[in-house]
Amino acid sequence: MKSILALLGLLSLGLGILGIFLPVLPTTPLLLLAAALFLRSNKKLYDWLINHPKFGPYITNFMKHKAIPLKIKILSVSMLWITLLYCAIFVTDNILLRIMFITIAVAVTIHILAYKTLK
């Protein structure tokens, strides 16, 4: 069972890293899930993730303060809108897909902005 949890943790970590570059994938929840899965399956992976210079502070700050740093909010919302507007304008001619892209952008923006800003 621990092996399965560790494997799921690695999958979650991989998707979380992809979420840094793909605005629709939720980075924070996937990194938190990876940490939780590693905590239950592999202490070394958990310690590595929590002590990682990029991911560690992101995870611990969110777990402790339930907040997102302003820089991350700006970057996330900017990348989200750039990517989804590009898709809505240049990738498809289908009006329903365009509406879907804009709806996703609005919903994810509201979700990100609903968290407190870490100062």
N, C-alpha and C positions, 0 to 999 in steps of 0.2 A: 504494500500500500504506500509506503514511504517513497518508493521509486516512482510510482504513478504521480504522487503529489509533487515530487521534484520535477518530473517531466512537464507536468502542467504549469509549474512555476516558471520553468524555462520558456515554455510557449507563451505564457503571459508576459514575461520579461521581453521576449522578442517582439510581441505585438505592441507592447508599451514603447519600445524603442522605435518601431515603425510609426507609432502615433506621434512622435516628435516631428516627423516629416509629412505624415498624412493627416490632415486636420480633422477628419471624421473619426479616427480612432482615438479613444479617450486615454491619454497617456497616464494620468494620475491614477485612475481606478485600476488600470492594468498593472502598474508598478506596485500599488498597495496589495493587489491580489497576489502578485509574485512574492512579495515579502511575507504575506500570511502563509502561503503554500510552503515557502522555504522554511519558515519558522516551525512548521509541523513536520517537515520531512528531512531537512538537511541544514544543520546549524552553520556549517561552513559557507554554504551559499547565502544564507540569511546574513551572516556577518559580512560577507563580501559585498552584498547589495547595500546594506545599511551603512557600511564604511566607504562605499564607492564615492569618489570625489564629486561626481555629477549627480548621481541618483540618490545617494544617501541623504544629503541635506533636503532635497526635494521631498523625499518620503517622510523623514522625521519632522520637518516643518509642517507638512500637511497633517500628519497624525497628531501632532501636539497642538497646533493652532487652528486646524480646519480652515486654512487660508492659503491663498496663492500669491506669490510675489507679483508686484505690479509689472515688472519686466516680462514675466512669463505670461501674464494676462494679455498684455499688449501684443506680444509675439504670437500667442495662440490665436487671438481673435483676428489679427492681421493676416496670418497665414490661412486661416479658415476662409475668410472672405476673398482673398486673392485667388485661392484655389477653386472655390465653389463658383465665384463669379466667372472665372475663366471657363469652367465647365459649362455654365449656363449660357454664356455668350458664344463661345467658339466650338464647343464639343458637340452640342446637340441642337437640332432645330425643333425638337419635340417640346411643345409648350408645357406639357405635364412634367417632363423631366426638369425643365427650367424652373417651374414652380417648386418642384421637390428640392432642387439644389438650394434655392433661396430659403425655403422653409427650414431645411436642415441648418443652414447658416444662422438663421434667426434663433432657432431653438438652442443650438449649441452655444451661441453667444450669450443668451439669457442664462444658460446653465453655468457658464464660466464666470460671468459677472455676478451671479448670485452668491458666490463665495466671498468671504471677507478678503481684503487685500492685506497681505503680510508686509509690514513695514520694516 
